[in-house]
Amino acid sequence: MTLDVRESAFVRDLITRCNFPDTGPVDCAVSGGPDSLALLYLAFASGLHPIAHHVDHGLRPGSAGEADLVAALCDHLGATFVAHRVTLEDGPNLEARARAARRSVLPLGVLTGHTADDQAETVLLNLMRGSGTDGLGGMRRSTTKPLLALRRSETHELCRDLGISVATDESNLDPRFRRNRVRHELIPLIDEIAQRDTVAVIARAAHLMADDEQLLDELAQGIDVHDAIGLARAPLPLSRRAIRQWLSDPYPPDFATVERVLEVARGVHPSCDVGRGRRVIRSRQRLELG
């Protein structure tokens, strides 16, 4: 492994496009795949003294070997390696359960190796779920996702240049998981139809959408959702957004619920169900949650 390649023009360019915290040490989620190993190396090359956290889900016979790959790179870099073990059974909602299990053991604010390709996949998945503009904004750019401006091809190239051995997660090819079909079937088809690299286009659109979302959220916070008349008269995009902010616990209500609350604000109905045994009630031009 040639560690002095961190001074190469390629590595300097990658670091310039990353959004790392200003100072370390930093916790990094490192699975053993090329994206997360690139995250670990770039954090090291940025002088942030990374701490690599590897989570073994125990779902595959070779999963212990993935931890060895991460530990080996940490040994080369002089970085700290922390192993976590969670127990999962194969079955329905495996992706969601694995994600929740990881979050339960990883430290708060851990850095992840999500790339622009992951961003495009997330936006398309959210679109298929019927998400609003918040979901179409994808993952927000922050120091916890410092690689969002990089491409998956670049993290793979970095690992090849460094001679880093990477793990191959066969579950990333399993068509049972919708993200895999988006990655291996949908995006290549969209690229073929558009005759261009649509990942970059989708990721850029998500970034612009996220900026718009932030502004609209700030404007919506100025609306008093308890004032039925004011809520009904407010611009519709802002009144809907204010209701979602009010009723999020922790997830926002669906479109139909928001529309029912608006009808109560307009005086069409005296109250409405908003789920989880709760109702929004209008009394003396005020809306209350009961």
TIPAVEX-413273 format. One record per residue: residue in one letter; x, y, z of N, C-alpha, C, CB in turn. Coordinates in steps of 0.2 Angstrom, whole numbers, plus 5000, padded with zeros to 4 digits. Each point is the difference from the previous one (the first is absolute). Glycine has a CB too. Layout:
AXYZXYZXYZXYZ
...
END
This chain:
M500449945000499650065000500450065000499149945006
T500850114989500450065000499750065003500549954989
L499750065017499650065003500250074997499949925010
D500650094987500250064998499650034994501149985004
V498549974993499550034995499550055002500249894995
R499850125012499550055002500250074997499849935010
E500950084988500250064997499950004993500950015009
S498849944988499950004993499450054998500449884999
A499650154995499550054998499349975000500850054992
F499149885007499449975000499750005008500349934990
V500150055014499850005007499950075003500649905002
R499850154996499950075002499350034997501350025000
D498649964994499350024997499549975004500550014989
L499549925013499549975004499950045006500249894995
I500350125009500050035006499650075000501149945004
T499150104990499750074999499349994999501150044995
R498649915002499349994999499649975006500349994988
C500149995017499749975006499850055005500749904998
N498850095006499850045005500149985007499150044992
F501549955010500249975006499950065006500849924994
P499250065012500050045005500750045000499249935007
D500850134997500750035000500549975004499450104998
T500449875007500549965005499849935002500250125004
G500249844998499949945002500149995007500349964989
P499749985014499949934996499350004998500949945006
V498950014989499449994997499849935000500150104993
D499349885009499749935000499849994992499750005013
C500549944985499849994993499749935000500950074995
A498549925002499749934999500449974994498950045005
V501449904996500449974995499849934999501050085002
S498749904993499749934999500549964997498950054998
G501649984998500549964997499950004992500149925010
G499450114988499950024993500450064998498949955000
P501250064993500450054998499850075002500249934990
D499250095010499750065002500350025007499049994993
S500849965012500250025007500849995001498949965003
L501450004993500850005001500350064997499949885000
A499850154995500250064997499950065005499749964988
L499750045016499850055005500649995005498749994998
L501449955004500550005006500750034997499449895005
Y500850094989500750034998499950074999500249894994
L499350145003500050074999500050045006499449984989
A500249995016500050035007500750005003498849975002
F501649984997500749995002500450064996499949875003
A500050134991500450044996499950075001500049924991
S499450105012499850075002500350025007499049994992
G501349965011500350015007499550005005500850074995
L498649895004499550005005500049955005499350054992
H501249905008500149955005499349965001500950075006
P499049894988499349965000500049955005499950034988
I499549955015499949945004499549964996500250065011
A500049884986499649964996499549955004500950014991
H498550005008499549965003499749954995499750095009
H500449844993499849954995499449965004501249994994
V498350005002499449975003499949934996499450115004
D500749845000499949934997499349985002501249975001
H498350024993499449985001499949925001499650104994
G500949875005500049925000499549974996500350025011
L499650014983499549974995500449964995499350105002
R501349914997500449964995500649975003499650084991
P500649865006500549965003500750045000499449894996
G500750154999500650034999500150075003500149944990
S499450085014499950075003500650015005498850004999
A501549955004500650015005500650034996499549915008
G500550064985500650034996499950074998500149884996
E499350155004500050074998500250045006499049974993
A500950015013500350035006500850005000499049975007
D501349984990500749995000500350054995499949885003
L499750134991500250054995500150075003499549934991
V499950095013500050065003500650015005498750014998
A501449945006500550005005500750014997499349935008
A500850034986500650014997500250074997499849884997
L499750155000500150074998500150045006499349984990
C500450025016500150045006500749995002498849995003
D501449944997500749995002500550044996499649895004
H500350114989500450044995500050075002499949914991
L499550125010500050075001500150025007499250004992
G500849965013500150015007499450035003501250034998
A498249954999499350025002499849955005499850064989
T499749975015499749955005499449964997500250095009
F499849854993499549954997499549985006500849964990
V498650045009499549985005499549964996500150115007
A499849834996499649944997499350005004501049934996
H498550075000499349995003499749944997499850135002
R499849845002499649934998499350015002501049935001
V498650064994499250005001499849934997499950135000
T499549855003499749944998499450024996500549945010
L499450034984499550014995499849934997500350124998
E499049875001499849944996499850034993499649945011
D500550014984499850024994499250005000501049954994
G498750095001499350005000499750074998500049925009
P499450094992499750074997500350065003498949944999
N501150114997500350075002500749995003498950045003
L501549924993500749995003500450064999499949884997
E500050164998500450064999499950055006500049984987
A499450035014499850055005500249975007499050044993
R500949905008500249975007500850015001499049925000
A501350064995500850015000500250075001500149904992
R499650155005500150075001499950025007499750024988
A499749965014499950025007500549975005498750004997
A501549935002500549975004500650045000499549894998
R500750134996500750045000499950065004500249954988
R499350095011499950065003500049995008499350044990
S500549905012499949995007500750005004498949944998
V501650044998500749995003500550054997499749885001
L500250154994500550054997499950075004499949954989
P500650085012500050075004499650054997501149975005
L498650084998499750054998500550044995499250005010
G500550024985500450054995500549964996499950095008
V500149844992500549964996499950024993499949915008
L500750094988500150024993499849944996500950095003
T498849924992499849944995500350024993499049975007
G501149974989500350014994499550004994500949945004
H498550094997499550014995500350054994499149985008
T500850004986500350034994499450034996501049935000
A499150114995499550034995499649944997500750104998
D499649845001499649954998499549985005500949964993
D499350035013499549995005499450055001500949945006
Q499350124993499550055000499550004994500950075005
A499349914989499649994995499549945001500850054992
E499549905011499549945001499550025006501049924997
T499250125008499650025005499450044997500950005009
V499350054987499450044997499549964996500950095000
L499449864996499549964996499649965005500850004990
L499549975015499649965004499550045004501049935002
N499250135000499550045003499450024996500950055007
L499349964986499550024995499549944999500850084994
M499449865006499649945000499649995006500849954992
R499450075013499650005006499450055001501049955006
G499150104989499550055000500250065005499149924998
S501550095003500350055004499850074997500949925005
G499150135000499950074998500750034998499050015007
T501050054993500750044998500549995006499350084994
D500549905012500549995005500449944998499350055009
G500449894989500349944998500450014993499149945006
L500650104990500450014994500650045000498950004995
G501250035011500650045002500649955002499350105003
G500549844998500549945001500350015007500249994988
M500449995012500450015006500350075001500349875000
R499750165005500250075001500850005000498950035006
R501450014991500750015000500250025007500150034988
S500449945015500250025007500749975001498850015004
T501550005001500649975002500049935002500450115003
T499049874998499949925002500049964993499450035011
K500550014983500049964994500550044995498849965002
P501850045000500550044996500149984993500550025011
L499349924987500249984993499450014995500849915005
L498750124997499450014996500250034993499350015010
A501250034989500250034994500449954995499950115006
L500349834997500449964997499649944996501050025008
R499349954987499749954997500249935002499950074990
R499749885010500249935002500649984996498849975003
S501350054991500549984995500750035003499249994990
E500750065013500650045003500349965006499650114995
T499949875010500249975006500349934998499150065007
H500749914988500249934998500750014997498949964997
E501250104999500750014997500550025005499450044990
L500449995016500450025005500349945003499450115002
C500149845000500249945003500549964996498950005006
R501050004987500449964995500750035001499049974992
D501050105007500750045000500449985007499550094992
L500149915013500449995007500149925001499450105004
G500349864992500249935001499649975006501150024995
I498350025007499649975005499649954998500050115005
S500049834999499549954999499350015002501049925001
V498550074995499450025002499549945001500250114994
A499349905010499549945000499550014995500249995012
T499649954986499449994995499449985003500849984991
D498750065010499449985004499549984994500250095010
E499749844990499649974995499250025001500849915000
S499050125006499350025001499950064996500049965011
N500550084986499950064996499849984993500950065007
L499149874992499849984993499349965001501249994996
D498550015010499449965001499450044998500549945010
P499250044985499450034997499450015005500449964988
R499650005017499550015005500050075003500149885003
F500450154997500150075003499950054994500849965009
R498750094992499850044995500650054998498850005005
R501650025000500650044998500449974995500050055012
N500149894989500449964995499850004993500449935009
R498950074990499750004994500050074997499349915003
V500750145001500150074998500750014997499150045009
R501449934995500750014998500249964994500250025012
H499549924987500349964995499550004994500649935008
E498850094993499549994994499750074998499749895004
L500150155001499650064999500550064997499149975008
I501450044996500550054998500349994993500250035012
P500149914987500249994993499550014995500849925005
L498650064996499550014995499850084999499549895003
I500550155002499950075000500650034996499350005011
D501349984991500650024996499949994993500749985010
E499149964988499949984993499550044996500449895003
I499150125001499450044997500250084999499249925005
A501250105000500250075000500650014996499550025011
Q500949934988500650004996500550055004499449984989
R500650015018500550045004500049975007499750114993
D500849925011500149975006499550045005501249984998
T498249985003499550045004500150005008499249964991
V501350005011500150005007500250085002500449885000
A500150154996500250065002499450054999501149984996
V498550015000499450054999499549995006500149994987
I499849955015499549995005500350025007499549904994
A501150095007500450035006500050075000500749905000
R499450134995500050085000499350025001500950004992
A498649975005499350025001499849995007499749974989
A500549985015499949995007500350055004500049884998
H500650145000500350065004499650064999501149954999
L498750074995499650065000499350005003500650014989
M499149935011499449995003500150005008499649934991
A500950055012500250005007500050085002500649885000
D499850164996500050075001499350035000501250004995
D498449985001499350034999499649985007500050004987
E500149945014499749975006500250045007500049894994
Q500650125006500250045006499750075001501149944999
L498950094995499650075000499349995001500850044992
L498849925005499349995001499949985008499849974988
D500649995014499949985007500150065005500449894998
E500050155001500150065004499450054999501349994999
L498550014995499450054999499449975004500450034989
A499549905010499449975003500050005008500049924990
Q500650095013500050015007499750065003501149934999
G498850124996499750065002499350005000500950064995
I498849885003499349995000499749975007500049994987
D499550045016499749985006499549944998500250115006
V500049834995499549954998499449995004501049944996
H499050105010499450005004499550054998500749965009
D499550094987499650054997499649974994500850095005
A498649894995499749964995499950054994499449935008
I500450134993499950054994500750014997499050055006
G501549974998500650014997500349944996500250085010
L499749864993500349944997499649994993500349955011
A499150064989499649994994500250054994499049965007
R501150104996500250064995500750004997499150065006
A501349904998500750004998500249974993500350005013
P500250024984500149964994500049925001500750104996
L499049874999499949935001500649965002499050014992
P501650005004500649965001500250015007500350014988
L499750055015500250025007499549975005500650104996
S498849905003499549985005500149925000499250104998
R500949874997500149925000500649995004499449994989
R501150055010500749995003499950015007500650034990
A499150025012499950025007499649945004500050124997
I499549855000499649945003500549945001498950054994
R501549945000500549945001500550015006499949984987
Q500350085013500550025006499649995007500650084992
W498849945008499650005006499949925002499450114998
L500449854997499849935002500549954999498950034996
S501749995003500649954999500249985007500450054990
D499549885011500249975006500249935000499150075005
P501549914993500550054997499950014992500849975009
Y498849984988499950004993499450054998500549884999
P499650154995499450054998499449964998500950084997
P498549955004499449974997500049994993499450055010
D500149914987500049994993499650064997500149875001
F499850134993499750054996499350015002500849984991
A498849965009499350005002499950035007499849904993
T500650085012499950035006500150085000500449895005
V500150134992500150074999499450044997501249984999
E498549994996499450034997499450005004500449964989
R499549985016499550005004500050065005499949884999
V500750135004500250065004499850064997500949945006
L499350074988499850064996499350015000501049994993
E498649965006499350014999499750025007499949914991
V500450065014499750035007500250075001500249895005
A500450134993500250075000499550054996501249965002
R498650014993499550044995499350005003500749974990
G499249995015499349995002499549954997500250125003
V500149844993499649954996499849955005500650024990
H499849965015499949955005500250035007500249904992
P499550085013500250025007500649975003498850025002
S501449924995500649965003500149954995499750025012
C500949954989500249944995500549965004499850074990
D500349875008500549955002500650014997499149915002
V501550095002500650014997500549945002499850125001
G499949825001500449945002500250005007500350004988
R499949945014500249985006499650025006501150014995
G498249995003499550025005500050075002500249895005
R500050154990500050075001499550044995501249995004
R498550064998499650044996500250085000499149915002
V500850124993500050075000499350035000501150004993
I498850055012499450025001500050084999499749905009
R499750134988500050074999499550025005500350004988
S499950055016499550035005500250085001499949895006
R499650154992500150075001500650034996499550005011
Q500549974982500550024995500749985002499350094997
R500849865008500649975002500049934999500150095008
L500549884990500149934999500449975005500050024988
E499849935015500349975006500149924998499650095008
L500949884995500149934999499849965006501050034992
G498649935007499749965006500049934999499350105003
END
